[in-house]
């Protein structure tokens, strides 16, 4: 299963947040009878990551804490995240659900330096499904721009890796 760069779908809920300082979209094609929901993808995307990504997030959190950036380190992060995704509203302290439809879930990660919108968007055909992960970033000040300058190379690799990892894990689970 290979991910590829794509355009933001014209009917994506994220169109409301354009233009942005940075955007990307990565997609994977899934064949077979099992259909994945945007909610299941979003929950898995953020709660079960490869060990090397988890290690990078821990380093990132150590480096950004002195600058007042959110780290998302709370005791009930996973439970609260799943709760707000399923409800289609609310916040877990670092992320808020800002838009939701039958085929898309959009969360906002906001701090004093930038706003980052992450979306999982799905489209289905008879025997296949396309899953797209979208990112839109709005800088609030120069610190947001500098921060994302350093994060951006990692962002692309991490998003593509987590997308593929999430799909493999969810598709291997019985429905």
N, C-alpha and C positions, 0 to 999 in steps of 0.2 A: 504494500500500500504506500504510494508515493504522494507526498503533498506537493502542491504547485502554487505559485503566485497567481492571483486572479484579481479582477476588478471588484469593487464593492457592488453588490447587487442593487439594481435600480429601485427595487421595492423593499430594500432593507430599512428597518426602523432607524438605523444609524444615519440615514440621509438627513434627518432632523438636526444632527450635530455637525454637519458640514457647513462651511469649509473648516478644515483643521490644519494645524501645523505639521502633522504627520499622519499618514494613513497607510495601512497595509491590509491585505486579505490573503489568506492561504486556504486552499481547498483540498479535499480528498474525495475521491469517488468510492462509494461502497456498493457492492453488488450483493444480491441475495434477498431473501424474504424479510429479514429482520430490519425494522426501521428504528432509527435512533431519534430520541426526542432532543430538542435543544436544551431542555432542562437537565436531562441526564448527562449530556455532553458537558454542559457548563459546570455542573457539580463535580464530575470526574476530572475535568480539566484543571480545576483549582485545588482539589483535595488529595489527589494521588499523583504525585510527580516522580519522575526518575530520581534516583539518589543523587546523581551529579547535579541536577537542577536544584534539588533541595539544598545541597551544599552551597551552590552559588547564591541562593536566596538568603542563606544564613550569613554569608560574607557581606552581601548587599545590606542586610539589616544592621549589621555591626557598623558599616561605613556610613550609612545615612541617618542613623539615630541622632547623632549630634546636630544634624541640620534640621531636625524637626519633621522629617519625612515619616509617613506611616509605615509600620512594619507588619501589621496584621497579626502580631503575636499575642493571642488571647487563648484562654483555656478552652473555651467552647466554640472556637472559630468554625470548625467543620460542621457541627450540629446547627449553629446559627446560620451559616451560609446555606446549607441545604434547606433550612426552614424558609429563608427569604426568597430563594429561587422558586421553590414550590408554591409559595404564596403569591409570587409576582410583585412583591413590594417589600420595602423595609431595608434595614441596614444591619450589617454585622460589626460595625465599628470601623471598617476600612473600605468596604464595598457596599454600594446601594444598587438595588434593582431599579432601573429608570425606564425601561420599556420592555414589553413582552407581547408576543403573539403566539399563535399555534405553532409556528415554525421558527421563532427567534426569541432569544433572551439576551438582553443588554444590561451590563452592569457598569457602574461608574466607580472608579478609584480616584478619589479627590484628596488633595492636600494643598498646602499654601503655595506650592510651586507649579503644579500642573493638574489637569484633569485628564484621565485616560479612560476611554470607553472601550470595553471589550464585549464582543458579541459572538454568539454561536447562532448561525443561520443555516437552516436545512431546507432542501427542496427534494421532492421525491418524484420518481417516475415509476413505471410498472415494476421493473426489476432492479432498480438502482436508486441511490440517494447521493446527493452531494452535500457535504458538510463544509461550511466555510467559517473560519475564525477571523474576525475583523478587529482591528485596533485603530482607534482615532485618538490623537493626543492634542490637547490645547495647552500651550504654555501660558502661565499666569505672570511670569516674570523671568528675568535672566537666569535665575537659579534653575528653573524648570528646563530651560533650553540647554544649559550646561549639563544638568543631570542626564537628560535624555540623550545628549550627544555621546556620553560614555556608556549608557545602557543600550542604545540602539543596536550595536552589533550583536550583543548577547540576546536581545529581544527576538530577533528574527530566528536565530538558531533554536532558542528555547520554545517559541511558539510552534514552529514546525515539528519539533521533537515531541512536545506534549500532545499535539494534535494526533500524530501517528500513534503514540503510546496509548492515548485515551481510546482511540478507535479499536486498536487491537484488543485492549482489555475488555471493552464493552461488547465487542462482537464475539469474544470467546466465552462470555457469560451466557448461560441458558436464559431464555426469555420466559 
